[in-house]
């Protein structure tokens, strides 16, 4: 996935982070009633943090790739990532945050998004964040993990992409002969991860709350 930056001033750099997030949130607000919308989260040249109590996904695949684009200074960058894909995923108590540094007259600003918080109390699937056809471009992951019927050491190019099951995303910098793995189901608990991008064919976020904070104390972890 490629990220793009527009403008060179710090205010414009702030807008690069804000515009896609606010636009996505506005779309979410309209689409939640229908329970289905396409979503793509990508912060120009920045990693963002994600924390969750749990993530349960079906038809898990994982392979290595490279995310490339422009950083906040407009310079080319490339970052190695582990791409994780799921046909469907249910996430409990999700938090996503990104810090925009050195905003004029304000300082560091943290954008924080929370959803699926009620599911931590009820345990009901309808209260969880739901994603269909989701891919996570991850640079760091900490979690307690359990896999069902896992197959390790599969060539990435052999990962399936048929009948709605995820495989290598089109137009990505993945080596089809590189390492890959797959499993029928993956269950991750106590999740903390850093990512460059998240894409999903459908994203449903109950109890959505987006907020802005001065400083970095409001980061998810």
C-alpha angles and dihedrals in degrees: 000000000000125000123206132202125209123202131359108241123096091246090055090048087055089051091052088064097038103045100061092041095049092041091051090047092051090051090048091053090056096039101046093081089060090042096224136085139139116247140184124182117193125153114205108254093334137106118226129205126238126190128181140165089229145346121201115187137174129219093019119198130174133185140154123264143150128248112207136180141097126322126218090279092053093252123137115257138177126196129187113234140180107229115212119192133189134182088218134358136187117202127193121209099351123193124184124183140173130184123220106200129219101002106184114264091359110056123210115005125198121205110203127189123188130183140157091036095138090059089070087067102034103031088212119145091224089062094052128090106261126204131179122198092005127176125188120198099206130186097177134015134182118181147120103260136197124180131193119215094348122191112199127193099030116154106254091233090059094059109115125250102176137106090019095307117134125248135155109332116241118257095019129132095243123139106232089207094050129102120296140163138192140190137181091239138004124199117192122185130188090016123196118168144159117217141177097206145003124197131180137172089219128017124181118184116184118194091019115189124176121185141168123222136183114241127006102283091102095061113126090247 
